[in-house]
Amino acid sequence: MNPIYEKLTRCVECVREKTDFVPKVAIVLGSGLGDYANDIEVACEIDYHDIEGFPVSTVPGHSGKFIFGYVGEVPVVCMKGRVHYYEGYDISDVVLPTRLMKMLGAEVLFLTNASGGLNSNFSAGDFMMLTDHIACFAPNPLIGPNIDELGTRFPDMTHVYDTDLQKIIEETAASENIKLQKGVYAQLTGPSFESPAEIRMLRTLGVDAVGMSTVVEAIVANHMGMKICCISCVCNLAAGMTDNPLTHAEVQEAANEAAPKFKKLVTESVKKFGQI
Ligand code: HPA
């Protein structure tokens, strides 16, 4: 058996020894949404440490856990904490949690992240719903022998971000009076922020926001046939757009400030995903 698939299967077994909960929606929490779990009616929690082979963040106190429960009537699994490629993990480990959540039953993947905005109409604190992405600055997680059990060798990428989910998110934002931008997101590896010249290059390529996650997860989820959506919290204007140097603290502060609205948008959208 393909070793990546074998590891994944073992992770599924580990989770199934602890819970038979079947989620419909998988939610990945980005920076600033860490306490989103408070909005979930919790059925069960599983620490990443208790899943054999599962990638666990090396930062002390940041190991993370899966939270299984309900948002409204909708059964969800929520990832509190995720690992990034820049931490040094193999790309197959970075995307393992996404694949695992699909194998537990999730049909919908709701990604969230923090980003830097390139579009001159954006302000720090805006939310941007992804309509498409640029993946070619990050390693493709499907490189290597195709895992036929998961999907096809050459997946189509025409409609990665599901139009029905996008419509629900747009309607939700409008009814909650939350400003919602739309655009194209590019994932770079990080951990360094981009240089102003890189930002000019990305803008020329049609990028509206840039970050260090998400696209690799969207690729494997699309490979497995999940319906995907993503909202990015534009935490800062990208390098060179203001005179200020970028800091992680600034990104976190903006994400924390935006968190209440972000949570509202995610929660009210997920409740409606039950109809899909
Ligand atoms: N660049 C990359 N990733 C980010 C940024 C940025 O400006 N802000 C938040 N995450």
Residues whose N, C-alpha, C, O or C-beta is under 5 A from the ligand:
A	BS01	HPA	A114 S115 G116 F193 E194 V210 G211 M212 C235 A238 V251
